[in-house]
Amino acid sequence: MKLDKFVLAQTMALLISIPPESNLGKLLSFCLVTKARENTPERDILKMTTALMEDPSSLPYWPQDVMGLDLDYTSEEWQALAKMGIKDAEEFMAVVRQELENLNL
């Protein structure tokens, strides 16, 4: 995937605008600590993340699928997952969607 400078600037602005303690912030923090194997195509990762956005009920399974991309489940990944504090996947993702809608970039 080739990103231009404007897309990078938008992504950075988005990350800066999100409170770390929000559900969205916790989800993104989890994403930042997970790693994929070097040869994992970006389209596969995009497919996984898009699937979560389209079907929030997959959240209980999604983190382990993402953590398994590098075949190594690290303590940092488990800690980030625990910090998400997910008790109800649908509710967690509904809050994420609301937080996204409330962003004003």
C-alpha positions in Angstrom: 0.0 0.0 0.0 1.4 3.4 -1.0 0.3 6.3 1.2 0.8 9.9 0.2 1.7 12.7 2.6 -1.9 13.9 2.9 -3.2 10.5 3.9 -0.5 10.2 6.4 -1.3 13.7 7.8 -5.0 12.8 8.0 -4.1 9.6 9.9 -1.8 11.4 12.3 -4.5 14.1 12.9 -7.0 11.3 13.6 -4.7 9.6 16.1 -3.9 12.8 17.9 -7.6 13.7 18.2 -8.6 10.5 19.9 -8.5 10.3 23.7 -6.4 7.2 24.7 -9.0 6.2 27.3 -11.9 6.1 24.8 -13.0 2.8 23.2 -11.6 4.0 19.9 -8.3 4.9 21.5 -8.1 1.5 23.2 -8.9 -0.3 19.9 -6.2 1.7 18.1 -3.7 1.1 20.9 -4.3 -2.6 20.5 -3.7 -2.3 16.7 -0.5 -0.4 17.3 1.0 -3.2 19.4 0.0 -6.0 17.1 2.4 -7.0 14.4 2.0 -9.0 11.2 4.6 -11.2 9.6 6.7 -9.4 7.1 5.1 -11.2 4.1 1.5 -10.6 5.2 -0.2 -8.6 2.4 -1.7 -5.3 3.5 -4.9 -6.2 1.6 -5.3 -9.1 4.0 -5.0 -6.9 7.0 -7.4 -4.4 5.5 -9.8 -7.2 4.8 -9.7 -8.2 8.4 -10.2 -4.7 9.7 -13.0 -4.0 7.3 -14.7 -7.2 8.3 -14.7 -6.0 11.9 -16.2 -2.7 10.9 -18.9 -4.4 8.8 -19.7 -7.0 11.5 -19.0 -5.7 15.0 -20.3 -9.0 16.5 -17.0 -10.6 15.3 -15.1 -8.5 17.9 -14.7 -11.5 20.4 -12.7 -13.4 17.7 -11.0 -10.6 15.9 -8.3 -9.7 18.4 -6.9 -13.2 18.4 -7.0 -13.4 14.6 -5.0 -10.1 14.5 -2.6 -11.2 17.2 -2.0 -14.4 15.3 -0.8 -12.6 12.2 2.8 -12.9 13.3 2.3 -16.3 15.0 3.5 -14.7 18.2 1.1 -13.7 21.0 3.0 -11.1 23.0 2.4 -9.9 26.6 2.0 -6.3 25.1 -0.8 -7.5 22.9 -2.6 -9.3 25.8 -2.2 -6.2 27.9 -3.7 -3.9 25.2 -6.5 -6.4 24.7 -7.2 -6.4 28.5 -7.2 -2.6 28.6 -10.0 -2.6 26.1 -12.2 -4.0 28.8 -14.7 -5.6 26.5 -17.7 -7.0 28.3 -20.2 -6.6 25.5 -18.8 -6.6 21.9 -21.8 -4.9 20.3 -21.9 -2.2 22.9 -18.1 -1.6 22.7 -18.3 -1.3 18.9 -21.4 1.0 19.1 -19.4 3.3 21.3 -16.5 3.2 18.8 -18.9 4.1 16.0 -20.3 7.0 18.0 -16.8 8.2 18.9 -15.9 8.2 15.1 -19.1 10.2 14.3 -18.2 12.7 17.0 -14.8 13.4 15.6 -14.6 16.8 13.8 -11.4 16.8 11.7 
